[in-house]
């Protein structure tokens, strides 16, 4: 806050104006009485003049002090009020989180901040996904952070072979949804890179699926969204869930991200319902489609890594 802005704020405060008015009124009253008593009581007239000068000087010094950047009590009171308001807001938020049982454990401003988190970031979530008995994933492409790294894919499919149920829902690369999403994001390539990422994900899934024994193949279920936009990326590992909220006009990277704990919390259950709704709308990939993907996408070059 600049000196002039601070001074303007100070003189706008009612308490400060009352204080200055008090000095001015007393000074004016003393001058008036001094003039009236001048002829009959010169001694008392002089005393009143001295009082008037004193009150006026105090008022002028106060104004000068405040203009030069003094720290009056009013400024500190404002800071305290702002701090109290912030504390009240935080208490209200905590009350909503606890009393409402919404289940939010962590919140990050964007996906990159989540990925780099040392406690609950991408490395920890890779481990959680590869240890959970039930995994549900809904994403647009599921490429950069998940299907691109070879090490994670090996761990995931080893886990599937051990009996874990994994359901994956991503966009159909040949559907209009990809074009609509690309248009919304202002993608000059009209979604071609997104299509390449989805096809790369499907190819990796098909390659690992092919190596599973017949009973384990049933543990991997993949569906494609053909008509409806994904409003969030949802990754569920048993009773933990990661939700990244997609923003209009943006790619997935700026998505605000939160970590939820269930199974009885309201937010966890709402996003479970959201996943089930989108899952039921999806088009299943059967064995024949997996084999077709292996043939059609065999010469596909993977997209460049995300910056």
C-alpha positions as CSV (number, residue, x, y, z in Angstrom):
1,X,0.0,0.0,0.0
2,X,1.5,3.4,-1.0
3,X,1.8,6.2,1.5
4,X,-0.9,8.3,-0.3
5,X,-3.3,5.3,-0.5
6,X,-2.7,4.5,3.1
7,X,-3.3,8.1,4.1
8,X,-6.6,8.2,2.1
9,X,-7.7,5.0,3.7
10,X,-7.0,6.4,7.2
11,X,-8.9,9.7,6.8
12,X,-11.9,7.7,5.5
13,X,-12.3,5.8,8.8
14,X,-15.1,7.1,11.0
15,X,-13.2,6.8,14.2
16,X,-10.3,8.8,12.8
17,X,-12.6,11.5,11.5
18,X,-14.3,11.8,14.9
19,X,-10.9,12.2,16.6
20,X,-9.8,15.0,14.2
21,X,-13.2,16.7,14.6
22,X,-12.8,16.5,18.4
23,X,-9.6,18.5,18.2
24,X,-11.0,21.0,15.7
25,X,-14.2,21.6,17.7
26,X,-12.2,22.1,20.9
27,X,-9.8,24.4,19.2
28,X,-12.5,26.5,17.6
29,X,-14.5,26.7,20.9
30,X,-11.4,27.9,22.7
31,X,-10.7,30.6,20.2
32,X,-14.3,31.8,20.3
33,X,-14.3,32.0,24.1
34,X,-10.9,33.7,24.1
35,X,-12.3,36.5,21.8
36,X,-15.4,36.9,24.0
37,X,-13.4,37.2,27.2
38,X,-10.6,39.4,25.7
39,X,-11.9,42.7,27.1
40,X,-13.1,41.6,30.6
41,X,-10.9,38.6,31.4
42,X,-7.6,38.9,29.5
43,X,-5.8,36.3,31.7
44,X,-8.4,33.5,30.9
45,X,-8.5,34.7,27.3
46,X,-4.8,34.1,26.9
47,X,-5.1,30.6,28.5
48,X,-7.8,29.7,26.0
49,X,-5.7,30.9,23.1
50,X,-2.9,28.7,24.3
51,X,-5.3,25.8,24.5
52,X,-6.5,26.5,21.0
53,X,-3.0,26.6,19.6
54,X,-2.2,23.3,21.4
55,X,-5.3,21.5,20.1
56,X,-4.7,22.8,16.6
57,X,-1.0,21.7,16.7
58,X,-1.9,18.2,18.0
59,X,-4.4,17.8,15.1
60,X,-1.9,19.0,12.5
61,X,0.9,16.8,13.9
62,X,-1.4,13.8,13.8
63,X,-2.2,14.5,10.1
64,X,1.4,15.0,9.3
65,X,2.5,11.9,11.2
66,X,-0.1,9.8,9.4
67,X,0.8,11.2,6.0
68,X,4.5,10.5,6.5
69,X,3.7,6.8,7.1
70,X,3.1,6.5,10.8
71,X,1.3,3.3,12.0
72,X,-1.9,4.5,13.6
73,X,-4.1,2.1,15.6
74,X,-6.7,2.2,12.9
75,X,-4.4,0.5,10.3
76,X,-3.6,-2.3,12.8
77,X,-7.3,-2.7,13.5
78,X,-7.9,-3.2,9.8
79,X,-5.2,-5.8,9.6
80,X,-6.6,-7.6,12.6
81,X,-10.1,-7.6,11.2
82,X,-8.8,-9.1,7.9
83,X,-7.0,-11.8,9.8
84,X,-10.1,-12.6,11.9
85,X,-12.2,-12.8,8.7
86,X,-9.7,-15.2,7.2
87,X,-9.7,-17.4,10.3
88,X,-13.5,-17.4,10.3
89,X,-13.5,-18.4,6.6
90,X,-11.1,-21.2,7.4
91,X,-13.1,-22.5,10.3
92,X,-16.2,-22.5,8.1
93,X,-14.4,-24.5,5.5
94,X,-13.2,-27.0,8.1
95,X,-16.7,-27.3,9.4
96,X,-18.0,-28.0,5.9
97,X,-15.4,-30.7,5.4
98,X,-16.0,-32.4,8.7
99,X,-19.7,-32.0,9.3
100,X,-20.6,-32.6,5.6
101,X,-18.3,-35.6,5.4
102,X,-17.3,-34.7,1.9
103,X,-14.2,-36.8,2.0
104,X,-11.6,-34.3,0.6
105,X,-8.1,-35.1,1.9
106,X,-5.9,-33.0,-0.3
107,X,-6.4,-30.3,-2.9
108,X,-3.9,-29.1,-5.6
109,X,-4.3,-26.1,-7.9
110,X,-3.4,-28.1,-11.0
111,X,-2.3,-31.5,-12.1
112,X,1.4,-30.6,-12.3
113,X,1.3,-29.6,-8.6
114,X,-0.2,-32.9,-7.7
115,X,2.3,-34.9,-9.8
116,X,5.2,-33.3,-8.0
117,X,3.8,-33.7,-4.5
118,X,6.2,-35.9,-2.5
119,X,3.5,-37.5,-0.3
120,X,0.5,-38.0,-2.6
121,X,1.9,-37.3,-6.1
122,X,2.2,-39.5,-9.2
123,X,4.7,-41.9,-7.8
124,X,2.6,-42.7,-4.7
125,X,-0.5,-43.0,-6.9
126,X,1.2,-45.4,-9.3
127,X,1.9,-47.6,-6.3
128,X,-1.7,-47.3,-5.0
129,X,-3.2,-48.3,-8.3
130,X,-0.8,-51.3,-8.5
131,X,-1.8,-52.5,-5.1
132,X,-5.6,-51.9,-5.1
133,X,-8.0,-54.8,-5.6
134,X,-10.4,-52.6,-7.6
135,X,-9.3,-49.8,-9.9
136,X,-11.5,-47.5,-12.0
137,X,-10.0,-45.0,-14.3
138,X,-11.8,-42.4,-16.5
139,X,-9.7,-40.1,-18.6
140,X,-9.5,-38.5,-22.0
141,X,-6.4,-40.3,-23.3
142,X,-4.7,-41.9,-20.2
143,X,-1.4,-41.6,-22.0
144,X,1.2,-39.1,-20.7
145,X,1.3,-40.0,-17.0
146,X,0.0,-43.5,-17.1
147,X,0.3,-45.6,-20.3
148,X,3.4,-44.0,-21.6
149,X,5.8,-45.2,-18.8
150,X,6.8,-48.8,-19.5
151,X,7.6,-49.5,-15.8
152,X,4.1,-48.6,-14.7
153,X,2.4,-50.7,-17.4
154,X,4.5,-53.7,-16.4
155,X,3.5,-53.3,-12.7
156,X,-0.1,-52.7,-13.6
157,X,-0.5,-55.8,-15.7
158,X,1.4,-57.9,-13.3
159,X,-1.2,-56.8,-10.7
160,X,-4.1,-57.6,-13.1
161,X,-2.6,-61.1,-13.7
162,X,-2.7,-61.5,-9.9
163,X,-6.4,-60.9,-9.8
164,X,-7.0,-57.1,-9.5
165,X,-10.1,-55.8,-11.4
166,X,-9.2,-52.8,-13.6
167,X,-11.8,-50.8,-15.5
168,X,-10.6,-48.1,-18.0
169,X,-12.8,-45.6,-19.8
170,X,-11.3,-43.3,-22.4
171,X,-12.4,-41.4,-25.5
172,X,-13.1,-43.3,-28.7
173,X,-10.3,-41.9,-31.0
174,X,-12.7,-42.1,-34.0
175,X,-15.6,-40.3,-32.3
176,X,-16.7,-36.7,-32.6
177,X,-15.9,-36.2,-28.9
178,X,-12.2,-35.8,-29.7
179,X,-12.9,-33.1,-32.3
180,X,-15.3,-31.3,-29.9
181,X,-12.7,-31.4,-27.1
182,X,-9.9,-30.2,-29.4
183,X,-12.1,-27.3,-30.7
184,X,-12.9,-26.3,-27.1
185,X,-9.2,-26.3,-26.2
186,X,-8.3,-24.3,-29.4
187,X,-6.1,-27.1,-30.7
188,X,-5.0,-26.1,-34.2
189,X,-4.4,-29.8,-35.1
190,X,-8.1,-30.5,-34.6
191,X,-7.4,-33.3,-32.1
192,X,-4.9,-35.3,-34.1
193,X,-2.4,-35.4,-31.2
194,X,-5.2,-36.5,-28.8
195,X,-6.2,-39.3,-31.2
196,X,-2.6,-40.4,-31.4
197,X,-2.4,-40.5,-27.6
198,X,-5.6,-42.5,-27.3
199,X,-4.5,-45.0,-30.0
200,X,-1.1,-45.3,-28.3
201,X,-2.9,-46.1,-25.0
202,X,-5.2,-48.7,-26.7
203,X,-2.2,-50.3,-28.4
204,X,-0.3,-50.7,-25.1
205,X,-3.4,-52.1,-23.4
206,X,-3.9,-54.6,-26.3
207,X,-0.3,-55.6,-26.2
208,X,-0.3,-56.4,-22.5
209,X,-3.8,-57.9,-22.7
210,X,-2.5,-60.4,-25.3
211,X,0.1,-61.7,-22.8
212,X,-2.5,-62.4,-20.0
213,X,-3.9,-65.8,-19.6
214,X,-7.6,-66.3,-20.4
215,X,-8.9,-66.0,-16.9
216,X,-6.8,-62.8,-16.2
217,X,-8.0,-61.2,-19.4
218,X,-11.4,-60.8,-17.8
219,X,-9.9,-58.7,-15.1
220,X,-9.2,-55.9,-17.6
221,X,-12.3,-54.1,-18.9
222,X,-11.9,-51.2,-21.3
223,X,-14.7,-49.1,-22.8
224,X,-14.7,-46.1,-25.1
225,X,-16.8,-42.9,-24.7
226,X,-18.3,-41.9,-28.0
227,X,-20.9,-39.2,-27.3
228,X,-20.4,-37.5,-23.9
229,X,-17.6,-35.2,-22.7
230,X,-15.6,-36.3,-19.7
231,X,-15.9,-33.5,-17.1
232,X,-13.2,-35.0,-14.9
233,X,-10.4,-37.5,-14.8
234,X,-11.3,-40.0,-12.1
235,X,-8.8,-42.6,-10.8
236,X,-10.1,-44.8,-8.0
237,X,-7.9,-47.3,-6.1
238,X,-10.2,-49.1,-3.7
239,X,-11.3,-46.5,-1.1
240,X,-9.0,-43.7,-2.4
241,X,-9.9,-41.5,-5.4
242,X,-8.1,-38.8,-7.4
243,X,-10.3,-36.3,-9.3
244,X,-9.0,-33.8,-11.8
245,X,-11.7,-31.3,-12.9
246,X,-11.4,-30.5,-16.6
247,X,-11.7,-26.8,-17.3
248,X,-13.4,-25.4,-20.5
249,X,-10.9,-24.1,-23.0
250,X,-8.0,-25.9,-21.3
251,X,-6.1,-29.1,-21.6
252,X,-5.9,-31.5,-18.7
253,X,-2.7,-30.0,-17.2
254,X,-4.3,-27.0,-15.5
255,X,-7.1,-29.1,-14.0
256,X,-7.7,-28.5,-10.2
257,X,-7.1,-31.8,-8.5
258,X,-8.3,-33.3,-5.3
259,X,-7.8,-36.5,-3.4
260,X,-10.9,-38.2,-1.8
261,X,-11.3,-40.9,0.7
262,X,-14.4,-43.2,0.9
263,X,-16.4,-45.2,0.9
264,X,-18.9,-43.4,3.0
265,X,-18.0,-39.8,2.2
266,X,-20.3,-37.8,0.0
267,X,-17.8,-36.6,-2.7
268,X,-16.3,-40.1,-3.0
269,X,-19.8,-41.6,-3.7
270,X,-20.8,-38.8,-6.0
271,X,-17.8,-39.5,-8.2
272,X,-18.3,-43.2,-8.0
273,X,-21.8,-42.6,-9.4
274,X,-20.3,-40.3,-12.1
275,X,-17.9,-43.0,-13.1
276,X,-20.7,-45.7,-13.2
277,X,-22.9,-43.4,-15.3
278,X,-20.2,-42.8,-17.9
279,X,-19.1,-46.4,-17.8
280,X,-22.6,-47.6,-18.6
281,X,-22.7,-45.2,-21.6
282,X,-19.3,-46.5,-22.9
283,X,-18.8,-48.9,-25.8
284,X,-17.0,-52.1,-24.6
285,X,-13.9,-53.4,-26.2
286,X,-14.2,-57.2,-26.7
287,X,-11.5,-59.7,-27.6
288,X,-12.1,-59.2,-31.3
289,X,-11.6,-55.4,-31.0
290,X,-8.4,-55.9,-29.0
291,X,-7.0,-58.1,-31.8
292,X,-8.1,-55.5,-34.4
293,X,-6.3,-52.8,-32.5
294,X,-3.1,-54.9,-32.5
295,X,-3.3,-55.1,-36.3
296,X,-4.4,-51.5,-37.1
297,X,-2.1,-49.6,-34.7
298,X,1.0,-51.9,-34.9
299,X,3.0,-49.3,-36.8
300,X,1.9,-46.3,-34.7
301,X,4.6,-44.0,-33.4
302,X,3.9,-42.8,-29.9
303,X,3.3,-39.0,-29.4
304,X,6.0,-36.8,-28.0
305,X,6.3,-36.6,-24.2
306,X,4.5,-33.7,-22.6
307,X,6.7,-30.7,-21.7
